[in-house]
Amino acid sequence: MEISLAALDKAAPLQAAGIRKTRSVCAYCGVGCAVDILTHGERIVGIQPAPDGPANGGALCVKGQFAFDFVHHPDRLAHPLVRRGDGQLHPTTWDEALDAAASGFRRALAVHGRHSIYGIASGRTPSEANYLMQKFIRAGFGTHNIDNCSRA
């Protein structure tokens, strides 16, 4: 069920319309802006800046205003995939997908050396996840081949 936030009676509380507000952190970059995620059932229907958020002072940047539009995107993967011998991607378990990824890293490292490994961190993950990604590439493989799409 699609809910139009503009159609909600501004005088009625969100709860009366079945909208739940959950405090979180914006998923777009590492600044850490506080947001209130508006949900109806299991669907995100909107995002609002948290008026008392320490990083954003009650406002969201253009990116942050739309930082959750990818959650319900029809092209978003719902399960892990691995490429099998037929060259096609097939649904699999997380254990098999992680084993396949680890095997690919080990193979690239053995055949082409540490500088053949390159990591690209996401601008839609928290700073902590990006920190772990760079640590994985730098400490795990001994290379500085890591980048992030949200760098300036």
C-alpha positions as CSV (number, residue, x, y, z in Angstrom):
1,M,0.0,0.0,0.0
2,E,1.5,3.3,-1.1
3,I,1.1,6.2,1.4
4,S,1.5,9.8,0.2
5,L,2.9,11.8,3.1
6,A,1.6,15.0,1.5
7,A,-1.9,13.5,1.7
8,L,-1.7,13.0,5.4
9,D,-3.6,15.4,7.5
10,K,-0.9,17.6,9.0
11,A,-3.0,17.9,12.2
12,A,-3.3,14.2,12.7
13,P,-0.3,12.3,14.2
14,L,1.6,10.0,12.0
15,Q,0.6,7.1,14.3
16,A,-3.1,7.6,13.4
17,A,-2.2,7.0,9.8
18,G,-0.3,3.8,10.7
19,I,3.0,5.5,10.1
20,R,5.8,4.5,12.5
21,K,8.8,6.8,13.1
22,T,12.2,5.3,13.9
23,R,15.3,7.2,14.7
24,S,18.4,6.2,12.7
25,V,21.4,7.5,10.9
26,C,21.4,8.5,7.2
27,A,22.7,5.7,5.0
28,Y,24.3,7.9,2.4
29,C,27.6,9.1,3.7
30,G,29.8,9.0,6.8
31,V,28.7,12.3,8.4
32,G,26.2,10.6,10.6
33,C,23.1,12.8,10.2
34,A,20.2,11.8,12.4
35,V,17.0,10.9,10.5
36,D,13.6,9.7,11.3
37,I,12.6,6.9,9.0
38,L,8.8,6.7,8.4
39,T,7.4,3.2,7.8
40,H,4.0,1.8,7.1
41,G,4.1,-1.9,7.8
42,E,7.4,-3.3,6.3
43,R,7.8,-0.4,3.8
44,I,9.8,2.8,4.1
45,V,7.5,5.6,3.0
46,G,9.5,8.6,3.9
47,I,12.5,10.2,5.7
48,Q,12.6,13.3,7.8
49,P,15.6,15.1,9.3
50,A,15.7,14.6,13.1
51,P,15.2,18.1,14.5
52,D,17.6,17.4,17.3
53,G,20.2,15.6,15.3
54,P,23.7,16.6,16.3
55,A,25.3,16.4,12.8
56,N,22.6,18.0,10.7
57,G,20.8,20.5,12.8
58,G,17.4,19.6,11.6
59,A,18.1,19.5,7.8
60,L,19.1,16.9,5.3
61,C,21.3,17.4,2.2
62,V,19.9,16.5,-1.3
63,K,21.5,13.1,-1.1
64,G,20.2,12.4,2.4
65,Q,16.6,13.3,1.4
66,F,16.6,10.3,-0.9
67,A,19.0,8.0,0.9
68,F,16.5,5.2,1.4
69,D,14.9,5.0,-2.1
70,F,17.1,2.0,-3.0
71,V,15.6,-0.2,-0.2
72,H,12.5,-1.2,-2.1
73,H,13.9,-0.9,-5.6
74,P,12.7,-3.8,-7.8
75,D,16.3,-4.4,-9.1
76,R,17.7,-4.9,-5.6
77,L,19.1,-8.3,-5.0
78,A,17.1,-10.3,-2.5
79,H,19.6,-13.2,-2.2
80,P,23.2,-14.0,-3.0
81,L,24.2,-15.1,-6.5
82,V,27.2,-17.0,-7.8
83,R,28.4,-17.6,-11.3
84,R,28.5,-21.3,-12.1
85,G,30.2,-23.3,-14.9
86,D,27.5,-22.3,-17.4
87,G,28.5,-18.7,-17.0
88,Q,25.1,-17.7,-15.5
89,L,24.3,-16.3,-12.1
90,H,22.4,-18.6,-9.8
91,P,20.8,-18.1,-6.4
92,T,22.7,-19.6,-3.6
93,T,23.3,-19.6,0.2
94,W,25.4,-16.9,1.9
95,D,27.9,-19.6,2.9
96,E,28.5,-20.6,-0.7
97,A,28.6,-17.0,-1.9
98,L,31.2,-16.0,0.7
99,D,33.2,-19.1,-0.1
100,A,33.2,-18.3,-3.8
101,A,34.2,-14.7,-3.1
102,A,37.1,-15.8,-0.8
103,S,38.2,-18.3,-3.4
104,G,38.2,-15.6,-6.1
105,F,40.3,-13.3,-3.9
106,R,42.8,-16.2,-3.1
107,R,43.1,-17.1,-6.8
108,A,43.7,-13.5,-7.9
109,L,46.3,-13.0,-5.2
110,A,48.1,-16.3,-6.1
111,V,48.1,-15.7,-9.8
112,H,48.5,-11.9,-10.1
113,G,49.8,-10.7,-6.8
114,R,48.6,-8.3,-4.1
115,H,48.3,-5.3,-6.4
116,S,45.7,-7.2,-8.5
117,I,43.2,-6.7,-5.6
118,Y,41.2,-3.5,-5.7
119,G,38.4,-2.5,-3.3
120,I,35.6,0.0,-3.9
121,A,33.7,1.1,-0.8
122,S,30.2,2.4,-1.1
123,G,29.0,5.9,-0.3
124,R,25.8,4.3,1.0
125,T,27.4,2.5,3.9
126,P,28.3,3.9,7.3
127,S,31.9,5.0,8.1
128,E,32.5,1.9,10.2
129,A,31.7,-0.4,7.2
130,N,34.0,1.6,4.9
131,Y,36.7,1.5,7.6
132,L,36.4,-2.3,7.7
133,M,36.6,-2.5,3.9
134,Q,39.8,-0.5,3.7
135,K,41.2,-2.6,6.6
136,F,40.3,-5.7,4.7
137,I,42.1,-4.5,1.5
138,R,45.1,-2.9,3.2
139,A,45.8,-5.4,6.0
140,G,44.4,-8.5,4.4
141,F,46.1,-8.1,1.0
142,G,48.9,-5.6,1.7
143,T,47.8,-3.1,-0.9
144,H,46.4,0.5,-0.8
145,N,44.1,-0.1,-3.8
146,I,40.9,1.1,-2.1
147,D,38.6,3.9,-3.1
148,N,35.2,5.3,-2.2
149,C,32.7,7.0,-4.4
150,S,31.9,9.7,-1.9
151,R,35.3,11.2,-1.6
152,A,35.6,14.8,-2.6
